[in-house]
Amino acid sequence: MKVNNGLCIAFALLVVVAPRVATAHHSFSAVYDINRTVSVQGVVTEFRLVNPHALMLMDVTDESGKVSKWTIEFDGRLNLTEHGWNDHTIVVGERVTVTGNPTHVGAPRIFFRKLVRPDGSELQKGSDETLSEVERVRQERARQRNSQK
């Protein structure tokens, strides 16, 4: 019996790669507890509007003064940009309070539900308030550009 080498290689790749691809995107409920929310306050150190999930890193200081790095996971770039988000929606260096779903294992990581700025303005997942806030920032930047001309 003659064996096609190309077919054997393709089959071997399928067996090795398929399980990794199938688990590459996690299930929300496998990682995050949808029945609980927590809030953390800290300083934004990074915001990346990327796929498959946008990410924000922040330094959170506890009562004893110890700083820990928290990761905030968001929907993907496409979902957020459809609601007016851009790379400047969240500003590095800004002190914010973020509310979201914690992990099941207590890791310093939450899935985004709401962000509150020091002035009380809020960003929420897929809300009209988000679009309005982003539009307000765009209008302010346009005014600044026009005043510099």
Summary of the structure (lengths in Angstrom):
residues: 149
radius of gyration: 20.8
end to end distance: 78.9
largest distance: 80.0
contacts: 371
relative contact order: 0.15
helix: 32%
strand: 31%
